[in-house]
Amino acid sequence: MALLFYLILQILNINVRITITLLMRDALNGTIPILLLSGLFLPHCFPIKIKREITQGTLLMKVLLTGANGQLGRCFQDRLPEGWEVWATDTSELDITKKGDVIAAVSNYNPDVIVNAAAYTAVDKAESNIKMAELVNKFGPENLAIAAKACSALFFHVSTDYVFDGYSTTPYVETDETNPLSVYGKTKLDGEIAAASILPETIIIRTAWVFSEYGNNFVKTMLRLGRERDSIGIVDDQRGCPTYAGDIAHAIISLTKNNAKGGVYHFCGDIEVSWYDFAKTIFDVARKNEIIKIVPTIKPIRTEEYPTPAHRPSYSTLDCTKIKNVGINPSSWECALIDVVNKL
């Protein structure tokens, strides 16, 4: 009977990649034997934990998502593949700073994948609220890594270009020395280290200058200021790559499907610009699409003319060669910007 069931699965063109054993489990609304195969039949039987369920001919992936109401969280839910189930949580549903709650929730849901899109991203406020930044950015991913390890889930942790000091003149690769200038950057780096030390298979995605149709971001701020002011001064000596949150979501989904190896991956938009260049492009798009009637004067300024509590890297372009080598390329952030502006 087990062999018959396997042949049926093959006809339905369903991939079953698991170690060979024969066990009984509830599936397809009944208790049936499932033959688990890895290319050869072996006479030895031993129990294993299956991380992917077969339901009505569809491969179901269970995903636990934190930071569900943020830019990445919302975009991830919009792009959820058919057959994937997501438990989208925010702080009210799952406080990642509470270790016991995290372990209990993950154990109960038993996800195949955990995506940590939660973060304390108030860069300037973090300078005076170090404890909260540490709780969310350091201990949050640490707790999730512990829980992911316990249930054998694939763990994604999203990090930032702010782990670098910006003194480089060439795009940063994953192995470059880190040296954060701010509390935000330091706590995000601490989170990377904590997660990877507990679960070496953790996939860490460093990204930069994130924007989308959701949440608070530079694009929305510029359009708001453009309606309120006749002139805006924008920093022109900090350079990086804008990144659409939807592209990050797509990258996470693709890495999951491709069974990517653990480690750090850089992922950002395709063209390097300054904040001043980015602002000009935003208003060009808004004007052409009649989102804003009168475009304000955009003036380039230097960082010292716009002092902030937190120091920011002057150069934070990320080299995406590693992630490109696994078949994932960032789409044009300028094309994504047009779509985003038209949605606002």
NUMAR-929522 format. One record per residue: x, y, z of N, C-alpha, C in turn; residue in one letter. Coordinates in pm, whole numbers. Layout:
<pts>
    n_px    n_py    n_pz   ca_px   ca_py   ca_pz    c_px    c_py    c_pz  residuo
       X       Y       Z       X       Y       Z       X       Y       Z        A
...
</pts>
This chain:
<pts>
    n_px    n_py    n_pz   ca_px   ca_py   ca_pz    c_px    c_py    c_pz  residuo
      83    -122       0       0       0       0      86     126       0        M
     197     117      75     288     232      80     342     264     -58        A
     380     158    -132     434     179    -267     327     238    -358        L
     204     193    -343      94     246    -423      75     394    -398        L
      83     434    -271      65     576    -236     176     661    -297        F
     299     607    -296     412     679    -355     390     701    -505        Y
     341     596    -574     316     608    -718     210     713    -747        L
     109     720    -661       5     823    -679      66     961    -668        I
     155     979    -570     221    1108    -551     303    1145    -673        L
     370    1047    -731     451    1073    -850     364    1117    -967        Q
     249    1055    -982     157    1092   -1090     111    1237   -1073        I
      89    1277    -949      45    1414    -921     160    1513    -929        L
     277    1462    -958     397    1547    -973     428    1626    -847        N
     419    1560    -734     448    1625    -606     587    1581    -561        I
     667    1676    -521     801    1645    -472     796    1601    -327        N
     845    1487    -299     853    1442    -160    1000    1414    -132        V
    1065    1508     -61    1208    1493     -32    1225    1468     116        R
    1231    1345     154    1247    1311     293    1321    1179     306        I
    1373    1152     420    1450    1031     442    1360     909     443        T
    1417     794     403    1334     676     386    1292     618     520        I
    1165     610     535    1108     543     651     961     520     628        T
     903     432     703     760     405     691     696     440     823        L
     599     530     823     534     569     946     388     595     919        L
     313     603    1026     171     633    1016     150     776    1063        M
      70     852     989      37     988    1033     -94    1028     970        R
    -159    1119    1027    -283    1169     971    -253    1254     850        D
    -317    1225     739    -302    1304     617    -425    1285     533        A
    -455    1388     454    -569    1382     365    -695    1336     439        L
    -714    1391     561    -832    1363     643    -844    1216     684        N
    -734    1144     693    -740    1005     737    -603     955     773        G
    -597     843     838    -470     785     878    -423     690     770        T
    -310     726     705    -260     645     595    -109     632     607        I
     -51     525     556      95     511     559     159     592     449        P
     266     661     480     338     740     381     481     688     372        I
     523     654     254     660     608     234     747     729     205        L
     845     751     288     933     865     273    1058     821     200        L
    1089     892      92    1195     845       3    1310     943     -10        L
    1428     893     -32    1544     975     -61    1626     911    -171        S
    1557     860    -272    1626     806    -388    1643     655    -387        G
    1660     595    -269    1680     450    -260    1593     394    -149        L
    1555     266    -162    1481     200     -56    1582     135      40        F
    1566     166     169    1650     105     270    1561      27     366        L
    1612     -80     424    1530    -161     511    1514    -104     650        P
    1588       2     681    1586      55     816    1476     159     831        H
    1405     156     942    1297     251     968    1329     328    1095        C
    1308     461    1090    1326     543    1208    1237     666    1194        F
    1188     722    1307    1095     835    1300    1168     963    1266        P
    1106    1048    1186    1160    1181    1157    1047    1282    1166        I
    1084    1409    1171     985    1516    1177     965    1574    1038        K
     845    1568     986     815    1623     854     783    1771     869        I
     847    1854     788     825    1998     796     733    2049     687        K
     691    1964     595     603    2009     488     487    1911     474        R
     368    1960     482     249    1877     476     199    1866     332        E
     142    1752     298      78    1734     168     -72    1744     191        I
    -135    1845     135    -277    1867     155    -346    1891      23        T
    -432    1801     -16    -511    1814    -139    -422    1845    -260        Q
    -310    1776    -271    -224    1791    -387    -139    1916    -387        G
    -138    1992    -276     -61    2116    -270      44    2106    -160        T
     165    2152    -189     270    2155     -89     247    2275       0        L
     212    2251     124     179    2359     216     300    2396     301        L
     338    2524     298     448    2575     378     390    2663     487        M
     418    2630     611     368    2710     723     474    2813     761        K
     435    2939     761     528    3048     788     482    3130     908        V
     572    3151    1002     547    3244    1112     617    3374    1077        L
     541    3480    1066     593    3612    1028     581    3708    1144        L
     691    3772    1183     686    3878    1283     694    4013    1212        T
     654    4119    1281     654    4251    1217     554    4258    1104        G
     439    4195    1122     341    4180    1013     285    4311     963        A
     285    4414    1047     227    4542    1006     328    4641     951        N
     454    4600     943     557    4686     886     562    4676     735        G
     655    4748     675     666    4749     529     690    4609     472        Q
     791    4542     523     823    4409     472     713    4309     506        L
     662    4318     627     557    4226     668     434    4233     579        G
     392    4355     547     275    4372     461     304    4322     319        R
     421    4356     267     456    4312     131     470    4161     123        C
     522    4100     229     536    3954     230     399    3888     222        F
     304    3939     298     170    3881     296     104    3897     159        Q
     131    4010      93      75    4034     -41     126    3933    -143        D
     247    3880    -120     313    3794    -219     316    3647    -178        R
     240    3611     -79     242    3474     -29     204    3376    -139        L
     290    3279    -168     261    3183    -276     140    3096    -244        P
      78    3046    -348     -35    2956    -331       9    2832    -255        E
     -70    2791    -160     -35    2673     -81      48    2704      42        G
      87    2830      60     160    2869     180      61    2927     281        W
      80    2890     406      -2    2943     515      86    3033     600        E
      33    3148     641     113    3239     723      38    3277     850        V
     110    3277     960      60    3336    1083     133    3468    1097        W
      64    3575    1061     124    3708    1060     104    3774    1196        A
     211    3797    1267     202    3849    1403     263    3989    1415        T
     203    4067    1504     266    4192    1546     292    4182    1696        D
     334    4291    1757     372    4285    1898     258    4242    1989        T
     135    4281    1954      21    4246    2038      -6    4096    2038        S
      33    4028    1932      10    3884    1921     131    3802    1965        E
     250    3855    1938     372    3784    1976     482    3885    2003        L
     516    3900    2129     624    3990    2169     755    3912    2163        D
     836    3941    2062     957    3862    2041    1063    3886    2149        I
    1042    3986    2234    1138    4012    2341    1116    3920    2460        T
    1004    3846    2461     972    3756    2571    1001    3612    2529        K
    1111    3560    2579    1161    3429    2536    1058    3318    2554        K
     995    3313    2671     899    3207    2698     781    3210    2604        G
     730    3330    2577     617    3344    2486     653    3299    2345        D
     774    3335    2302     819    3299    2167     830    3147    2153        V
     894    3084    2249     913    2939    2242     779    2867    2243        I
     687    2913    2327     555    2849    2336     477    2866    2206        A
     479    2988    2152     403    3017    2029     457    2937    1911        A
     588    2933    1898     649    2861    1786     626    2711    1800        V
     638    2661    1920     614    2518    1943     471    2481    1910        S
     378    2567    1945     236    2540    1920     202    2545    1771        N
     258    2644    1700     227    2660    1557     308    2565    1471        Y
     429    2534    1515     519    2441    1445     540    2480    1299        N
     598    2599    1275     616    2646    1136     733    2577    1065        P
     727    2580     933     840    2536     852     943    2648     838        D
     893    2772     838     977    2890     816     938    2999     915        V
    1037    3066     969    1014    3185    1052    1081    3303     984        I
    1006    3409     961    1061    3530     899    1053    3643    1002        V
    1168    3691    1045    1169    3800    1142    1180    3935    1071        N
    1065    3998    1052    1061    4130     991    1039    4238    1096        A
    1043    4200    1222    1023    4295    1331    1156    4360    1367        A
    1152    4489    1397    1274    4559    1437    1239    4692    1502        A
    1329    4739    1586    1319    4875    1638    1397    4962    1541        Y
    1326    5037    1457    1391    5108    1346    1399    5259    1366        T
    1362    5308    1484    1372    5451    1511    1519    5482    1540        A
    1594    5508    1435    1740    5519    1444    1784    5625    1544        V
    1725    5741    1541    1765    5848    1632    1716    5825    1775        D
    1594    5776    1790    1540    5749    1924    1618    5639    1994        K
    1675    5549    1917    1751    5438    1976    1870    5488    2057        A
    1923    5604    2020    2038    5660    2092    2006    5688    2238        E
    1880    5717    2267    1838    5745    2405    1749    5635    2462        S
    1721    5535    2382    1637    5423    2426    1709    5292    2394        N
    1829    5282    2447    1916    5168    2416    1853    5036    2459        I
    1790    5034    2576    1734    4910    2628    1629    4852    2534        K
    1539    4936    2485    1434    4887    2396    1494    4839    2263        M
    1591    4914    2212    1656    4873    2087    1723    4737    2103        A
    1787    4715    2218    1852    4586    2244    1750    4474    2256        E
    1641    4500    2326    1538    4397    2346    1484    4347    2212        L
    1451    4442    2124    1389    4405    1997    1492    4356    1896        V
    1601    4430    1880    1696    4402    1772    1799    4295    1805        N
    1828    4275    1933    1926    4174    1972    1858    4049    2028        K
    1780    4068    2135    1721    3953    2203    1601    3896    2128        F
    1533    3979    2048    1423    3928    1966    1468    3818    1871        G
    1566    3845    1784    1615    3739    1695    1680    3623    1768        P
    1740    3651    1883    1799    3543    1962    1689    3446    2007        E
    1578    3500    2058    1467    3416    2103    1407    3337    1988        N
    1392    3402    1874    1335    3335    1757    1427    3224    1706        L
    1557    3248    1713    1653    3145    1670    1646    3022    1760        A
    1631    3045    1890    1618    2933    1984    1493    2852    1950        I
    1383    2921    1926    1257    2854    1894    1264    2783    1759        A
    1329    2848    1661    1342    2787    1528    1425    2659    1535        A
    1530    2663    1614    1615    2545    1629    1537    2430    1691        K
    1453    2462    1790    1378    2358    1860    1279    2285    1770        A
    1225    2358    1670    1125    2293    1583    1178    2271    1441        C
    1308    2285    1424    1374    2260    1295    1319    2347    1183        S
    1287    2471    1215    1235    2564    1114    1348    2641    1048        A
    1328    2678     923    1420    2767     853    1397    2908     906        L
    1504    2977     945    1490    3108    1009    1553    3217     924        F
    1472    3318     889    1519    3437     819    1522    3555     915        F
    1635    3625     919    1646    3746    1000    1687    3861     908        H
    1609    3967     908    1637    4081     820    1719    4185     896        V
    1833    4223     838    1923    4318     902    1944    4440     812        S
    2052    4511     833    2066    4645     776    2207    4680     731        T
    2215    4777     642    2343    4832     599    2411    4911     710        D
    2337    4946     814    2392    5026     923    2489    4948    1011        Y
    2514    4821     980    2618    4747    1053    2756    4790    1006        V
    2764    4867     897    2891    4917     844    2909    5064     879        F
    3035    5110     877    3063    5249     915    3058    5345     796        D
    3054    5293     674    3042    5380     558    3172    5438     507        G
    3285    5391     560    3413    5446     518    3466    5382     390        Y
    3401    5278     343    3444    5212     220    3413    5299      99        S
    3482    5273      -9    3453    5343    -135    3402    5246    -241        T
    3389    5119    -203    3335    5018    -293    3223    4943    -221        T
    3129    4886    -293    3017    4816    -230    3063    4710    -130        P
    2992    4704     -18    3026    4610      88    2984    4467      52        Y
    3076    4373      73    3043    4231      59    3013    4175     198        V
    2957    4055     200    2909    3997     326    3020    3976     428        E
    3142    3956     381    3254    3925     471    3332    4049     516        T
    3292    4167     469    3362    4289     510    3345    4313     660        D
    3444    4380     717    3440    4409     860    3323    4501     894        E
    3253    4468     999    3142    4552    1045    3193    4650    1150        T
    3129    4766    1155    3167    4868    1252    3055    4971    1261        N
    2944    4935    1325    2829    5025    1330    2859    5156    1403        P
    2799    5264    1354    2820    5396    1412    2711    5436    1511        L
    2601    5361    1512    2485    5399    1593    2438    5284    1681        S
    2355    5317    1779    2295    5214    1864    2211    5120    1780        V
    2136    5177    1687    2054    5095    1598    2141    4993    1524        Y
    2247    5041    1461    2335    4953    1386    2400    4847    1474        G
    2442    4888    1595    2508    4793    1685    2411    4685    1731        K
    2288    4724    1766    2192    4624    1814    2149    4530    1701        T
    2142    4582    1579    2109    4494    1466    2223    4394    1441        K
    2346    4440    1454    2460    4349    1439    2461    4246    1551        L
    2431    4289    1673    2424    4196    1786    2318    4089    1761        D
    2208    4129    1698    2102    4034    1665    2149    3931    1564        G
    2224    3977    1464    2282    3884    1365    2370    3780    1434        E
    2459    3830    1519    2555    3743    1586    2484    3643    1677        I
    2385    3692    1752    2312    3605    1845    2239    3494    1771        A
    2169    3531    1664    2092    3432    1588    2184    3327    1525        A
    2292    3373    1464    2383    3281    1394    2458    3191    1491        A
    2485    3240    1613    2556    3157    1710    2468    3045    1762        S
    2338    3070    1770    2244    2968    1816    2205    2874    1703        I
    2181    2932    1587    2137    2854    1471    2222    2894    1351        L
    2334    2827    1327    2424    2863    1217    2357    2864    1080        P
    2246    2791    1066    2175    2786     938    2086    2908     915        E
    2084    3000    1011    2005    3123     995    2043    3195     866        T
    1942    3242     793    1967    3322     674    1946    3469     711        I
    2053    3545     706    2050    3687     741    2052    3769     613        I
    1953    3853     596    1946    3939     477    1969    4083     518        I
    2083    4137     477    2109    4280     501    2055    4360     383        R
    1980    4462     414    1922    4544     309    1936    4691     346        T
    1882    4781     263    1907    4924     285    1798    5011     224        A
    1777    5127     283    1693    5232     227    1558    5177     180        W
    1490    5108     268    1366    5037     232    1250    5134     213        V
    1173    5111     108    1052    5191      84     942    5100      32        F
     818    5147      43     703    5072      -7     580    5161       3        S
     466    5104     -33     339    5174     -19     287    5170     124        E
     356    5095     211     312    5078     349     404    5150     447        Y
     353    5173     568     435    5224     677     493    5362     653        G
     596    5393     731     666    5521     719     798    5499     647        N
     825    5581     547     950    5568     473     982    5698     402        N
    1098    5703     339    1148    5825     276    1056    5874     165        F
    1001    5784      88     912    5823     -23     790    5897      31        V
     727    5841     131     608    5904     189     642    6038     254        K
     757    6042     321     799    6167     385     821    6277     283        T
     886    6245     172     911    6344      68     780    6397       9        M
     687    6309     -20     559    6353     -78     482    6440      21        L
     489    6406     149     421    6488     250     486    6626     259        R
     620    6630     266     689    6758     274     669    6840     147        L
     659    6771      34     637    6841     -93     504    6915     -97        G
     407    6865     -24     276    6931     -19     273    7043      85        R
     370    7038     178     371    7134     288     470    7249     268        E
     574    7229     187     682    7327     177     712    7363      32        R
     771    7481      19     815    7526    -114     957    7482    -143        D
    1034    7455     -37    1175    7419     -53    1213    7313      50        S
    1293    7216       6    1337    7108      96    1486    7086      78        I
    1560    7080     189    1702    7048     184    1723    6900     209        G
    1793    6833     119    1814    6688     130    1964    6657     125        I
    2006    6570     215    2147    6532     224    2195    6471      93        V
    2311    6520      46    2364    6476     -83    2497    6403     -70        D
    2546    6384      56    2676    6318      73    2664    6184     145        D
    2545    6126     143    2525    5989     189    2470    5909      70        Q
    2536    5799      40    2499    5723     -79    2464    5578     -45        R
    2366    5526    -117    2324    5387     -97    2229    5346    -208        G
    2159    5236    -188    2067    5184    -289    1927    5168    -230        C
    1830    5245    -279    1692    5225    -235    1648    5082    -266        P
    1565    5027    -178    1521    4888    -196    1371    4878    -170        T
    1300    4821    -265    1156    4804    -249    1129    4684    -159        Y
    1045    4704     -57    1016    4597      39     957    4474     -29        A
     882    4495    -136     826    4382    -210     933    4294    -271        G
    1045    4355    -310    1156    4276    -365    1224    4193    -256        D
    1232    4249    -135    1289    4174     -23    1201    4052       7        I
    1070    4074       8     976    3964      32     994    3855     -73        A
    1006    3898    -198    1025    3802    -308    1156    3725    -289        H
    1260    3794    -244    1389    3728    -222    1379    3620    -115        A
    1308    3650      -7    1291    3553     101    1216    3429      52        I
    1110    3452     -23    1032    3341     -78    1118    3257    -173        I
    1196    3324    -258    1281    3253    -354    1391    3174    -284        S
    1451    3232    -181    1555    3161    -106    1497    3036     -40        L
    1374    3048       8    1307    2932      69    1285    2822     -34        T
    1231    2860    -149    1203    2761    -254    1331    2697    -307        K
    1440    2774    -307    1566    2724    -362    1651    2649    -260        N
    1596    2633    -137    1671    2565     -30    1810    2626     -11        N
    1814    2758      -4    1941    2830       9    2013    2794     139        A
    2144    2800     134    2225    2772     251    2218    2888     349        K
    2240    2858     476    2242    2963     577    2361    3056     559        G
    2354    3172     622    2460    3270     612    2405    3408     584        G
    2495    3501     559    2458    3640     533    2446    3663     383        V
    2339    3732     343    2319    3770     203    2290    3920     197        Y
    2354    3990     105    2323    4131      82    2219    4142     -29        H
    2121    4229      -6    2015    4247    -105    1968    4392    -102        F
    1986    4463    -213    1941    4602    -220    1904    4636    -364        C
    1859    4759    -386    1821    4803    -519    1939    4805    -615        G
    1908    4826    -742    2009    4805    -847    2097    4925    -876        D
    2057    5046    -837    2133    5165    -873    2165    5248    -750        I
    2291    5285    -734    2336    5366    -622    2304    5513    -644        E
    2252    5579    -541    2220    5722    -548    2245    5786    -411        V
    2236    5919    -408    2237    5989    -280    2092    6012    -238        S
    2070    6053    -115    1934    6085     -71    1877    6199    -156        W
    1962    6292    -193    1920    6403    -279    1873    6352    -415        Y
    1951    6262    -475    1913    6202    -604    1781    6127    -592        D
    1766    6053    -483    1645    5975    -459    1524    6068    -449        F
    1541    6177    -376    1431    6273    -359    1390    6334    -493        A
    1488    6371    -574    1456    6428    -706    1378    6328    -791        K
    1420    6202    -786    1350    6099    -864    1207    6082    -815        T
    1188    6086    -685    1053    6073    -628     962    6183    -680        I
    1010    6306    -679     926    6417    -725     907    6417    -876        F
    1006    6368    -949     990    6354   -1095     876    6257   -1125        D
     876    6145   -1055     771    6044   -1075     636    6099   -1032        V
     633    6167    -918     507    6222    -868     450    6327    -963        A
     538    6409   -1021     492    6512   -1115     438    6449   -1243        R
     513    6355   -1299     472    6291   -1424     340    6215   -1410        K
     317    6162   -1291     195    6085   -1268      86    6169   -1201        N
     110    6301   -1196      13    6397   -1144     -30    6366   -1001        E
      64    6314    -923      38    6287    -781      53    6416    -701        I
     143    6502    -747     165    6630    -682     166    6738    -790        I
      99    6848    -764      83    6952    -866     205    7043    -876        K
     252    7090    -762     366    7182    -760     484    7115    -690        I
     593    7099    -763     712    7034    -706     795    7138    -632        V
     833    7111    -508     915    7207    -433    1058    7211    -486        P
    1129    7314    -448    1271    7323    -482    1349    7227    -393        T
    1430    7143    -454    1510    7046    -378    1653    7096    -374        I
    1703    7122    -253    1837    7175    -236    1930    7068    -176        K
    2046    7046    -238    2142    6951    -180    2212    7013     -59        P
    2222    6938      50    2292    6986     168    2389    6877     215        I
    2481    6916     303    2577    6821     358    2524    6768     491        R
    2576    6653     531    2529    6589     654    2539    6680     774        T
    2648    6758     784    2666    6845     900    2563    6958     906        E
    2497    6984     794    2392    7085     794    2259    7031     847        E
    2253    6899     863    2132    6836     914    2171    6739    1025        Y
    2213    6793    1141    2262    6707    1250    2151    6619    1308        P
    2186    6497    1340    2092    6402    1401    2160    6333    1518        T
    2083    6283    1615    2144    6214    1730    2229    6094    1689        P
    2187    6020    1589    2260    5901    1545    2345    5930    1423        A
    2467    5878    1424    2553    5890    1307    2512    5784    1204        H
    2514    5823    1079    2476    5733     970    2594    5712     876        R
    2604    5593     816    2715    5569     722    2700    5656     598        P
    2810    5716     555    2805    5803     437    2800    5721     308        S
    2841    5596     317    2838    5508     200    2795    5369     246        Y
    2682    5322     196    2633    5192     243    2579    5106     130        S
    2638    5121      12    2598    5036    -100    2642    4892     -73        T
    2552    4799     -95    2579    4658     -69    2605    4582    -199        L
    2706    4498    -197    2738    4413    -313    2646    4290    -308        D
    2567    4271    -410    2467    4163    -412    2509    4042    -494        C
    2638    4029    -521    2686    3918    -604    2647    3782    -548        T
    2659    3764    -418    2632    3634    -357    2488    3590    -380        K
    2393    3680    -359    2253    3642    -376    2218    3629    -524        I
    2287    3705    -609    2266    3689    -754    2310    3551    -800        K
    2412    3498    -735    2464    3366    -772    2367    3252    -740        N
    2266    3281    -660    2163    3180    -634    2035    3215    -710        V
    2049    3304    -809    1939    3331    -901    1843    3440    -860        G
    1883    3527    -766    1792    3632    -720    1852    3769    -751        I
    1784    3844    -836    1829    3977    -875    1729    4083    -832        N
    1775    4191    -769    1683    4300    -736    1628    4362    -864        P
    1500    4387    -866    1444    4457    -982    1475    4606    -968        S
    1450    4682   -1071    1478    4825   -1070    1397    4896    -963        S
    1465    4966    -872    1391    5039    -770    1315    5156    -831        W
    1362    5206    -945    1290    5315   -1012    1155    5268   -1065        E
    1150    5146   -1119    1022    5091   -1164     930    5066   -1046        C
     988    5014    -937     908    4991    -817     855    5122    -761        A
     937    5227    -769     896    5358    -719     772    5410    -792        L
     767    5390    -922     650    5434   -1000     524    5365    -949        I
     533    5234    -926     418    5160    -875     377    5208    -737        D
     476    5231    -652     448    5275    -515     381    5412    -513        V
     438    5506    -587     383    5642    -590     239    5641    -640        V
     210    5559    -738      74    5551    -791     -25    5487    -695        N
      27    5416    -595     -60    5353    -495     -89    5446    -377        K
     -11    5553    -366     -26    5642    -250    -134    5748    -273        L
</pts>
